[in-house]
Amino acid sequence: MLPQIVSDISVPAWAGQFEGAITLCNREGIIVYMNEASVRQFQKYGGEKLLESNLLDCHPEPARSKLVALLESPARNVYSTEKNGVHRLVMQAPWMEQEVCRGLVEISFEIPHPLPHFVR
């Protein structure tokens, strides 16, 4: 499966097969890129058919309002989740190109539980 791309975006070649899910949306919330892991992660919601759809339509409150705020005033949002015993780390951050915010990038990946922690 190849990474799914809509529009004129530039994505590094390694992103397509990156183990974590990488999803890009533009400033209006339209999904414009999903790597292979993202397509798999969101398969039950449509997988690659989510391209060109609005991610706000996929999120209930209060997540929807948080995403609206991130799109209006680009900032970073980092959290972890657990669903069916699977722990994931999620980072949503401004998608920047040439110092211009083009939207949001979400990177999420499974983390072991318990997660080793090292103080250095």
C-alpha positions in Angstrom: 0.0 0.0 0.0 1.3 3.4 -0.9 0.9 6.5 1.2 -2.2 8.4 0.3 -1.8 12.1 -0.8 -4.2 14.8 -1.9 -3.0 18.2 -3.2 0.4 19.7 -3.7 2.1 18.7 -0.4 5.6 17.7 0.1 6.1 14.6 2.4 9.5 13.0 3.0 9.8 9.5 1.5 10.3 7.8 4.8 6.9 9.0 6.2 5.0 6.5 4.0 6.3 3.4 5.8 6.9 5.0 9.2 5.6 2.7 11.9 3.4 5.3 13.4 0.3 6.9 11.9 0.9 10.2 10.2 -2.1 12.3 9.1 -2.1 15.8 7.7 -5.0 18.1 7.4 -5.1 21.6 5.9 -6.2 24.8 7.8 -9.9 24.0 7.1 -9.5 20.5 8.7 -9.6 18.6 5.3 -7.4 15.4 5.5 -4.8 15.7 2.7 -2.4 12.9 3.6 -2.4 9.6 5.4 0.6 7.3 5.5 0.2 3.5 5.5 -0.1 3.2 9.3 -2.7 6.0 9.4 -4.8 4.2 6.7 -4.7 1.0 8.8 -5.4 2.8 12.1 -8.5 4.4 10.7 -9.6 1.5 8.5 -12.9 1.0 10.5 -13.8 4.6 9.8 -13.1 4.4 6.1 -9.3 4.2 5.9 -8.1 6.0 2.7 -11.7 7.1 2.0 -11.2 9.7 4.8 -8.9 11.6 2.4 -10.6 14.9 1.4 -13.1 14.6 4.3 -13.1 17.0 7.3 -11.5 15.6 10.4 -13.8 17.7 12.5 -16.7 15.5 11.4 -14.9 12.5 12.9 -14.5 13.9 16.4 -17.1 14.4 19.1 -16.9 17.1 21.8 -14.7 18.1 23.5 -12.1 16.8 21.0 -13.8 18.7 18.2 -13.5 22.0 20.0 -9.8 21.3 20.8 -9.1 20.7 17.1 -10.9 23.8 16.1 -8.8 25.8 18.5 -5.6 24.2 17.2 -6.6 25.1 13.6 -7.4 28.7 14.5 -4.3 29.3 16.7 -1.7 26.7 15.8 -0.3 25.0 18.9 0.9 21.6 20.0 -1.3 19.0 21.8 0.2 15.9 23.2 -1.5 13.1 25.1 -1.7 9.4 25.5 -4.7 7.1 25.1 -5.7 3.5 26.0 -8.3 1.6 24.0 -8.8 -2.2 24.3 -5.5 -2.5 26.2 -3.5 -0.7 23.5 -1.6 2.4 24.7 -0.9 5.1 22.2 1.0 8.4 22.2 -0.6 11.2 20.1 1.0 14.4 19.1 -0.9 17.1 17.1 1.2 20.0 16.0 1.3 22.7 13.4 2.2 21.5 9.9 4.8 24.1 8.9 6.3 24.7 5.4 8.6 27.7 4.8 7.4 29.3 8.1 3.8 29.1 7.0 1.2 27.0 8.9 -0.5 24.7 6.3 -2.6 22.8 8.9 -2.1 20.1 11.5 0.0 17.0 11.6 -1.0 14.2 13.8 1.5 11.5 14.7 0.4 8.6 16.8 2.0 5.3 17.7 1.6 2.4 20.1 3.7 2.5 23.2 4.5 -0.4 25.5 2.8 -0.6 28.9 4.4 0.0 31.2 6.6 2.4 29.3 10.2 2.4 30.5 11.3 5.8 31.9 14.9 6.9 32.3 16.0 10.0 34.2 19.2 11.3 32.6 
